[in-house]
């Protein structure tokens, strides 16, 4: 039986690297990306055309992160297309919005909370319900743990979303020992090395065992020698 791989995240280099690793293992996988609705963002179609190559085997699914109903519908759609979900990989790499706090758009604040914070909570709820019912599966939460340089203009929104995702990851890992499925976290401080990080994530998933449950895997040049 082929693996059912479901990937969700922001449309970014890391997500595309994860997708590229997925097609090395299965003929098809399901993918849902958070639309960038922030002020001044390119249209979803334009962003896809500029930043994302077409990956063979990708089943693209629609997702409105701000809706709990959409999260449920998304999981049902992924199961229908794949027949089953064995592995869910969630990738948080929120868009950057630089500028002064006084210049923040009220609509951008709402979008940040609805799409990039509440959206992950809705989706995680549906996935954990699914895996708990099946008493198997793996949930992987992946993120870059980096910040801009000291000379960069402050990015208020992106780090706020990332901090919420990190807190969600830590909470899930802390509770993982009592669950019937596997939960893992993956983080790196290395920017620009997405392909190697993605390969590391999938290697860890491929070699998954009970000792993996509740573990935060930290990838970087120092971890390469451990």
Buried (B, 14 or more C-beta within 10 A) or exposed (E): EEBBBBBBBBBBBBBBBBBBBBBEBBEBBBBBBBBBBBEEBEEBEEBBEEEBEEBEBBBEBEBBBBBBEBBBBBBEBBBEBBEBBBBBBBBBBBBBBEBEEEEBBEEBBEBBBBBBBBBBBBBBBBBBEBBEEEEEBBBBBBBBBEEEEEEEEEBBBBBBBBEBBBEBBEEBBEEBEEBEBBBBBBBBEBEEBBBBBBBBBBEBBEEBEEEBBBBEBBBBEEEEEE
